[in-house]
Amino acid sequence: MNRWLVIPVLLAVFCLWSASGASAQFKEKAFTQSYNDHKDSLSRSDTSDKVVNFQEIFGGLAHKRSMRIGSMFGTSIFLPGTAQIYNKEYWKLPIFYGGMAAGITTGCIYNNKFKNSGLESDRQIMMWSFIGAGVFYYASLMDGVASYKSDKNPLPGRATIYSILLPGLGQIYNKEYWKLPIYWGGLVGSAHFWAVNQKNFIRFRDIYREAVEPGYSGPITAEQAKYYRNTYRRYRDYSIVAFGIVYLLQIIDANVFCYMHDFNVSDDLEVNLSPTVIMPPENSYAMARPAAGVSLGFRF
């Protein structure tokens, strides 16, 4: 498999996992408060750990039952237009499908032309056609999430998927704008260091290949080139890991703090200090006796 195909495949799997299963884990018993309306069957089903519920999917598409936003989004990844059908916005289907079909068709045509002609103009048209198809696909996902109707506002699932689709958008949805420089700075910084280290890695990799050939007389020896090649490759990999960590953190942050939107904290803080008797555990030694102590309690 082409290595460039691995990235979108892994991203699609991650998005489906995040939207359908992981979001329930983030909120599980958070602060022992109930964030779901027990009278709302859709809200109760949001705590389910099922990744794919075909009864929910087909029932939602037939408009016979409610569909969780995570299930709708996960299905839309593999079947574009699912969200528009569930949201009853059928008029959008020709726009998204037409845009994707036009981009893919034009890209394939100019890909064949480029193979025969080798012209840079054909390659550019091919590339931008495929990018255009991707933009329509991305827009269909974003539109489905934005148009999803829910009685709960803000909706944690929407905040989570917003962050998956566009880092920082979940924080904007939660109105926590002060976090944007932190996450965007981390992502941009990681991408910058990846580009710098990748450039230097390629440079010293090429020097090393030349240095091991007979007749090489450059200023950098093969051992030096090998050392710098491995060093920059390691730093490049660290940059990728850092980008992934920041990306994952902003998703978790959007999910958790959206659930905490209704977390009630009283303005009345109280500290209770009182004497008490500390009883020994039941399985303690026979010599253990009750002891006097102090009980300190906080209420907020």
Residue, then its C-alpha position, 0 to 999 in steps of 0.5 A: m500500500n502506498r504510504w501516503l494512503v495510510i494517513p487518511v485511513l488511520l484518520a478515518v478510523f480514529c475519527l470513527w472511534s473518537a466520535s462513537g466510543a471514546s467520547a463516552q469514556f471521557k465523561e464516564k461518572a465525571f464528578t458524580q453528576s448526571y449530565n444526561d436527561h434520564k427521560d431522553s432516550l437519545s441522551r441515555s444512548d450516548t453513554s453506550d460503548k457500542v462503536v457501530n449500532f446498525q439498528e440505530i443507523f438504519g432507524g435514523l436514516a428512516h427517521k424512525r428513531s434518533m441517532r447520536i451525533g457520533s453515530m451520524f458522523g462516523t457513518s458519514i465518514f464512510l457514507p457521505g450524505t448520511a448526515q444530510i439525510y438524517n437532518k432532512e436536508y436532501w437538497k444539499l446532497p446534489i451539491f456535495y455529491g456533484g462536487m466530489a464526483a466532478g473533482i474525482t472525475t476531472g482528477c482521473i482524466y488529467n492524471n491520465k493526461f499527465k502520464n502521457s504528456g508529462l506536462e506540469s499544467d496537467r499535474q496541477i489540474m489533477m492535484w487541485s481537482f482531487i483537493g476540490a473533491g476532498v473539500f466537498y467531502y470535508a464540507s459535507l462532514m462539517d455541515g452535518v455536524a453543524s446542522y444536527k438538531s439537539d435539545k442539549n446545548p452545548l452538545p459535547g458530541r458536537a464540541t468533540i467532532y468540531s475539534i476532530l475536524l478543525p483543531g480549536l473549533g471545539q474551544i470556540y464552540n465552548k467559548e473558551y477562546w483563551k485556549l486557542p493560542i495554546y493549542w494552535g501554537g502547539l500545532v503550528g510549532s510542531a509542524h514548523f519543527w517537523a518541516v525544519n527537521q525533515k529538510n535537514f534529514i533529507r539534506f544529510r541523507d543525500i550527503y551520506r549517500e554521496a559520501v559512501e560512493p567512491g571518489y567523494s571529496g566533500p567537507i562532511t564525512a560519511e560518519q558525520a552525515k550519518y550522525y546528523r541524518n539520524t539525529y534530524r530523523r529522530y527530532r522529526d519523529y518527536s515533532i510528529v509525536a508532539f503534534g499528535i499529542v496536542y491534537l489529541l489534547q484539544i479534542i479531550d479538552a473540548n469534550v470534557f469542558c463541554y460536559m462541565h458546562d453545567f457543573n454547578v459550583s456553589d459560591d458558598l465555601e465551607v470548612n468544617l473542623s471538629p474533633t472525632v474518634i478514629m476507630p481501628p480497622e476490623n482486621s487490625y491487631a488486637m492491640a489497636r485502640p480507638a484514637a482521638g483526632v480531628s475531622l476536616g471537611f470541605r463543602f463547595 
